[in-house]
Amino acid sequence: MASAPVMEFEKPIAELEKQIDELKRLADGQRLDVGSEIAPLERKLSDLRDQIYKNLTPLQRVQVARNNKRPFTLDYIRLAFTDWIELHGDRAFREDAAIVGGWARLDGETVMVIGQQRGRDTKENLKRNFGMPHPEGYRKALRLMKLAEKFHVPVLTFIDTPGAWAGLGAEERGQSEAIARNLYEMAQLEVPIIATVIGEGGSGGALALGVADRVLMLENAVYSVITIEGCAAILWKDGKSPEMRERAASALRITAPDLYELRVIDEIIPEPPGGAHSSQEATAKAVQEALIRNLDELRKYKPDRLVRRRREKFLGMGRVEEG
Amino acid sequence: MAWFRKEKKPRQPRRERLEIPADAWEKCEACGHTDLREKFVRNLNVCPSCDYHRRIRASEYLNILFDEGTIEETEVDLRSTDPLGFPEYPGRLKKATTNAGEGDAIITATGMLGGAPLNIGVMDFAFMGGSMGSVVGEKIARLGQRSLERKYPLVIISASGGARMQEGVLSLMQMAKTSAMLSMLGERGIPYISILTNPTTGGVSASYAMLGDAILAEPGAVIGFAGPRVIKQTLGQDLPEGFQTAEFLLDHGMLDAVVHRKDLKGTVGQLLRHMTGKPAATGWTSP
């Protein structure tokens, strides 16, 4: 098994796994039956996973959300959809590989799938810009949404980005306008939209795919107005130390239960024990089930009712005091 | 070296002869030009020499744009709460209220411009850097609703560093909320003009600020998604001269016009008359 860097809090899990592996290897080599010794260890491993993942701190959740063994957009497309054909380009400037999109089938029905795509290694991350889109990425996404609308096909987005890219070219080509335009158009798109936050939902760059009839979120995903590092750097002049990052992660209320309570998301999709990265297949299955179920409900609404409800939902967000 | 010596007259304390007190003078932050404060004020706080547009308060923009005596402030009772229990937020809110007033980071009002009714929202940078939290979003949504009901054009003057961190993801959602309201105005053909002042960045620029049927900006205003400091950090190099200024955005096709503060009212009026099918203002004749 390829070993990726292990997150600090997962070390006890990794150690126990190693023990079990060694025992198995030993047994294989000497043709011994160690089933009776392994069974309790595996029970212990499963308990340990449950225990650790039930008690993740917000900062640990950020680490899980950013883990590069977690399923990415293209993994969900591979595991939860069929008949995928990717579409490219914004028809104005260039192709942006930080966002992927195209036709696919969910449970046999055509849908438009759009999502940010991170890379698993350095080479792919350079191509994907670490999942941080340029304006042309958002404009491609919008082009595909309008295409879906033209053929009365629902739009399913996957959110997984540290944020929209901050750089010279992105500013020159109107990063702000590209994001704003998506918010505006998504607020009047006459087909069902479901957004799923699968990893890190970073600020406006995430929201630009997030104005949806239903916003779903994986159990260990995070969704925030600013990165925890950015927040800690601004407020406490320290974006690096674990203490300040932990403080920002807690203060910002970025976990799925937090967002559910704040009524920003509609549903939390449970992850397998040990997090989404412990089983991509099981995670994709849970996501697929949630998408099919939510889409079935949304298909009942006529376009104008759908748009009205979507607008009302976002117009109701926020907390103010009168008087 | 000197082969002759100039007789130096003893210096006359000239100041004594002037009747203007010393504190009546002001110096331009940009070019150093010194002039009577009175002159700065009459010039709408724009430097008479270099045209540097100083930051002014939201209420001053209302006076600039609305016809005299027609301003009626709306949504005055909305206050920020501390929905996340964020460290130090209540204290900061209190301080901002003391320093900048009770309107939070935006004042909204209804009134007339050139005799025609309209609604205007003006952000106030003095209130926590013009940051957008739930109150800013709600005020814009309610003002938009007023525009929908009465078919009044909407103008928003932005000055903001972006979303208000202390309200977390709820601030982020105000981007979607305000954009949803603007899509409703758009659908009914109600004009919306966005005016960008220094600075307009982050979540505000990435939502209603860049969604105007016309987008205007004051000269020299810094406008962008990421602030200059953030970009400098990601690039690790200095930014080109004039990067992210209003003039830069105009060159890159992101604005309709850069407009001097003294021409804002005239320009907004002209645009609105075009968009609402009204005849030209007096003074305009066919060629």
Interface residues (C-beta under 8 A of the other chain):
Chain A: A164 A166 G167 L168 A170 E171 E172 R173 G174 Q175 S176 E177 I179 A180 R181 L183 Y184 E185 A187 Q188 S203 G204 L207 A208 G210 V211 Y223 S224 V225 I226 C231 I234 L235 R247 A251 L252 R253 I254 D258 L259 L262 V264 R310 R311 F314 L315 M317 G318 R319 V320 E321 E322 G323
Chain B: D77 L78 R79 S80 T81 P83 L84 F86 P87 G133 S134 V135 G137 E138 A141 A163 M165 E167 G168 V169 L170 S171 L172 M173 Q174 M175 A176 K177 S179 A180 M181 L182 S183 M184 G186 E187 G202 G203 S205 A206 S207 Y208 A209 M210 L211 I223 G224 F225 A226 V230 I231 T234 L235 L239 P240 F243 Q244 H252 G253 M254
